[in-house]
Amino acid sequence: MKNNPLGTAFVVSCFMFQSAFAFEGRIMATVTRGGQATPLLYTAGINSLRVEVTTTNRPYPVNLLNLSSGEMTLVFPGNRSFVHLKAAAENDSSAPPGFPAMPPGVGPQSQPMAAPPSIGPTNFPGMPAPPAMPNMPAGGGMPAMPMMSPMMGMMQAMELTATGDKTNLLGQACEKFQIKQRGETMDIWATAQLFPFQPYLQNQPHRIGSQRIEEKWGGLLAEKKLFPLLAVLRYERSSAPGAPPVIGAERYRFEVQAITPEKITPDDDAKLFQPPPNYQELRPLPF
């Protein structure tokens, strides 16, 4: 999958959706990364959400989200197609969103598969059996420790922490949160007066995505049913011994420019939150 310039990730299983939200209307926002600004438009209906890029230099995919079920539809104007991605909770826990569970006998099994009797080093004539592993004395030696991959450690270290600071942005009561990881700090001003945040997707997400802050912060906000008004990710620079780190250059920003409450009519609902009738449905990619 091509790198997403917006640096997002999609974790529907973490979202806590409601059947309806108080806010109905449009939100204009901008994502800036690497000096490139991408304008986004969020259109929220009673039970649906549309996220799209408003620039017209090329046909960007459109995200359609059912707020009650968590099902996502990616619409691709470039080739007049769309793909439905089911909420992860509807699938097997070992399968990615939109990918059906494996049939019996395929994939990891609950019991290890025994080797056939004709295979294995002990079957060759004259070959001695391998020596048995010595028993460790009770309480001696190194204690058994569960295996933990570096990726698991990175995921556990990423937390959304409330700072206690509060303010008002664009008429919305906001609270400040922070995410700190590996020499980076993201400051987020978010509100609970809108709807759970949905990062913009350009492609169907991989089952295992990046663990960088800009790829995961949206899911952390959605878990708490928050929508960001401003989020800035900066590097931390080393300082004098014992002193707190110095916040350095900015490398990622999400900022809302305008919030416009607006009633979505039934006619607009059908046009905005459904793929065009002449588009072809595609199967989700098997990963």
Long-range contacts (C-beta under 8 A, 24 or more apart in sequence): 1-203, 1-204, 1-206, 2-202, 2-203, 4-201, 4-202, 4-203, 5-33, 5-34, 5-36, 5-38, 5-202, 6-31, 6-33, 6-38, 6-199, 6-200, 6-202, 7-33, 7-210, 7-212, 7-214, 7-215, 7-252, 8-199, 8-200, 8-201, 8-214, 8-215, 8-218, 9-199, 9-205, 9-209, 9-210, 9-215, 9-216, 9-218, 9-219, 10-72, 10-85, 10-97, 10-199, 10-201, 10-205, 10-209, 10-219, 11-88, 11-216, 11-219, 11-222, 12-70, 12-72, 12-85, 12-87, 12-88, 12-89, 12-97, 13-87, 13-88, 13-89, 13-97, 14-219, 14-220, 14-222, 14-223, 15-70, 15-87, 15-196, 15-219, 15-222, 15-223, 16-196, 16-222, 16-223, 16-225, 17-67, 17-68, 17-69, 17-70, 17-196, 18-67, 18-68, 18-225, 19-47, 19-67, 19-68, 20-46, 20-47, 20-67, 20-68, 21-46, 21-67, 21-194, 21-195, 22-193, 23-193, 23-194, 23-195, 23-261, 24-261, 24-262, 24-263, 24-264, 25-259, 25-260, 25-261, 25-262, 25-263, 25-264, 26-258, 26-259, 26-260, 26-262, 27-194, 27-227, 27-256, 27-258, 27-259, 27-260, 28-54, 28-256, 28-257, 28-258, 28-259, 28-260, 29-254, 29-255, 29-256, 29-257, 30-253, 30-254, 30-255, 30-257, 31-200, 31-252, 31-253, 31-254, 32-252, 32-253, 32-255, 33-214, 33-251, 33-252, 33-253, 34-251, 40-200, 42-198, 43-264, 43-272, 44-194, 44-195, 44-264, 45-264, 45-269, 45-272, 45-273, 46-264, 46-269, 48-269, 48-272, 48-273, 49-195, 49-198, 49-273, 50-272, 50-273, 51-198, 51-200, 51-201, 52-200, 53-200, 60-202, 61-201, 61-202, 61-203, 63-198, 63-200, 63-201, 64-273, 64-274, 64-275, 65-198, 67-195, 67-196, 72-97, 72-201, 73-275, 74-201, 74-203, 74-204, 75-275, 75-276, 75-279, 80-276, 80-278, 80-279, 80-280, 81-279, 81-280, 81-281, 81-282, 82-275, 82-279, 82-280, 82-281, 82-282, 83-204, 83-281, 83-282, 83-283, 83-284, 84-281, 84-284, 85-204, 85-284, 96-205, 96-206, 96-207, 96-287, 97-205, 97-284, 98-204, 98-284, 99-207, 99-284, 99-285, 99-286, 99-287, 151-208, 151-211, 154-181, 154-182, 154-211, 155-211, 155-216, 157-181, 157-182, 158-211, 158-213, 158-216, 158-220, 159-220, 160-188, 160-217, 160-220, 160-221, 160-223, 160-224, 169-229, 169-230, 169-256, 170-229, 170-256, 170-258, 170-259, 171-259, 172-229, 172-259, 174-229, 177-221, 177-226, 179-213, 179-217, 179-220, 181-213, 183-235, 183-236, 183-245, 184-213, 184-233, 184-234, 184-235, 184-236, 185-233, 185-234, 185-236, 185-247, 186-213, 186-214, 186-217, 186-231, 186-232, 186-233, 186-234, 186-252, 187-230, 187-231, 187-232, 187-234, 188-217, 188-221, 188-228, 188-230, 188-231, 189-228, 189-229, 189-230, 189-231, 190-221, 190-226, 190-227, 190-228, 190-229, 190-231, 191-226, 191-227, 191-229, 192-224, 192-225, 192-226, 192-227, 193-227, 194-227, 194-259, 195-225, 195-227, 196-221, 196-222, 196-225, 196-226, 196-227, 197-221, 197-222, 197-226, 197-227, 197-228, 198-222, 204-284, 204-285, 206-287, 207-287, 213-252, 214-252, 228-254, 228-256, 229-255, 229-256, 230-254, 230-255, 230-256, 231-255
